[in-house]
Amino acid sequence: VVDAERGGAAALHIPARSSTLSASQSLTPNPNSAVYTKTRLRKGYNNLNYLLDNWDKETMKCNKAGGCVRTPDNIRVYLGMRSIEDPLFNVEKIFLRVGAEVESEEQGDALEAALNEWSRHSEQASVMAYTSSWGEANPGGGELQVNRFAKKAQDECIMARDALKVLVDVCGVSL
């Protein structure tokens, strides 16, 4: 750009940047946006399915000698209970937000029931995973007890996943 007032010398004009960013320019995702919500639900639901499809691989650690030990705490990871970065962390808030926005009473009732189911089964899965991790240390414990509680955790994960599917469907998340 030529600056005529300065005798024709070239001057570069850079417009001042706004100190506030628009929502589309934000450096962090908006947790209330539909895209962010759908992405979280898709990832969380798919992760939970992965856990269930690969149960032994994800809940056991084997050494080179061929000995395997159940590692049930991974269950809590997949349920969003170990990191605030996990897609299912505080998913209950999504249930509540979406429930407040649905237009049909039928969908609202389905979401409320699904939220109750998710809360109950994800918590029970967590408790069973935790209990399983201490099964061998308890009196009367041992590998059978560990596996028994791990199986209960798996059953609870299946029911939690099914409850989550209701939210996924209501939100129109493509899997």
MOKA-V318454 format. One record per residue. NEAR is the number of other C-alpha atoms within 10 Angstrom. Layout:
((NEAR) (NEAR))
//
This chain:
((9) (12) (12) (10) (7) (9) (8) (10) (11) (11) (11) (9) (9) (6) (6) (6) (7) (7) (6) (8) (10) (9) (11) (9) (9) (10) (9) (8) (13) (13) (11) (10) (11) (13) (13) (14) (21) (19) (16) (20) (24) (19) (16) (23) (23) (15) (18) (23) (16) (13) (22) (20) (11) (11) (17) (14) (13) (18) (19) (14) (14) (12) (8) (6) (6) (7) (8) (12) (13) (20) (20) (29) (22) (19) (27) (21) (18) (25) (27) (19) (19) (14) (13) (10) (9) (18) (21) (24) (18) (13) (22) (15) (11) (20) (23) (14) (12) (19) (21) (11) (10) (15) (10) (10) (10) (10) (17) (19) (13) (17) (23) (17) (14) (22) (24) (15) (19) (26) (17) (15) (22) (25) (19) (18) (28) (23) (18) (27) (28) (21) (19) (28) (20) (16) (22) (15) (11) (10) (7) (9) (13) (15) (12) (13) (18) (24) (17) (15) (22) (27) (17) (17) (27) (22) (17) (23) (27) (19) (19) (26) (23) (17) (23) (26) (18) (20) (25) (20) (11) (16) (17) (10) (17) (10) (12))
//
